[in-house]
Amino acid sequence: MAKEDIQKLREVRVEDLIKELTKERHKLQQMRFDLARGKVKNSAAVRNSKKRIAKLLTLISEKKMQEVTVNEENG
């Protein structure tokens, strides 16, 4: 994932990030099944998908922490 992609994702709402995370997890599951069946030879795609999931989880966590911090400052 390029830095430009991460910057774009930082501007997205948490709900949309969660939807993207769900899609990516489903995609990873499908790739794992296809890899086990021998349909897919590209094991790097599985690794890249796992990295994208980790980055999405990190961004979601960061955004939630920002929300908590803002709420604590206002409340």
C-alpha positions in Angstrom: 0.0 0.0 0.0 1.5 3.3 -1.1 1.7 6.3 1.2 -0.9 8.1 -1.0 -3.3 5.3 -0.2 -2.7 5.6 3.5 -3.2 9.4 3.3 -6.5 8.9 1.5 -7.6 6.3 4.1 -6.8 8.7 7.0 -9.5 11.1 5.6 -12.2 8.4 5.6 -14.7 7.9 8.4 -14.4 5.0 10.8 -17.5 3.3 9.5 -16.1 3.3 6.0 -12.8 1.9 7.3 -14.7 -0.9 9.0 -16.6 -1.7 5.8 -13.3 -1.8 3.9 -11.8 -4.1 6.6 -14.7 -6.5 6.3 -14.3 -6.6 2.5 -10.5 -7.2 2.8 -11.0 -10.0 5.4 -13.5 -11.7 3.1 -11.0 -11.3 0.2 -8.3 -12.9 2.3 -10.4 -15.8 3.3 -11.3 -16.4 -0.4 -7.6 -16.2 -1.4 -6.7 -18.7 1.3 -9.3 -21.2 0.0 -8.2 -20.7 -3.6 -4.5 -21.1 -2.5 -5.3 -24.4 -0.7 -7.2 -25.7 -3.8 -4.3 -24.7 -6.0 -6.2 -22.2 -8.0 -4.0 -19.3 -7.0 -0.2 -19.5 -7.2 0.4 -15.9 -5.9 1.1 -16.3 -2.2 2.4 -12.7 -2.1 -1.2 -11.5 -2.6 -2.1 -13.2 0.7 0.7 -11.5 2.4 -0.3 -8.1 0.9 -3.9 -8.6 2.0 -2.7 -9.3 5.6 -0.7 -6.2 5.6 -3.6 -4.1 4.3 -5.8 -5.6 7.1 -3.2 -4.6 9.7 -3.0 -1.1 8.4 -6.8 -0.7 8.4 -6.9 -2.0 12.0 -4.2 0.5 12.9 -6.1 3.4 11.3 -9.3 2.4 12.9 -7.6 2.3 16.3 -6.0 5.7 15.7 -9.3 7.3 14.8 -11.0 5.9 17.8 -8.3 7.1 20.1 -8.6 10.6 18.5 -12.3 10.5 19.2 -11.7 9.6 22.9 -9.1 12.3 23.3 -11.5 15.0 21.8 -14.3 13.8 24.0 -12.1 14.0 27.1 -11.0 17.5 26.2 -14.6 18.7 25.6 -16.1 16.9 28.6 
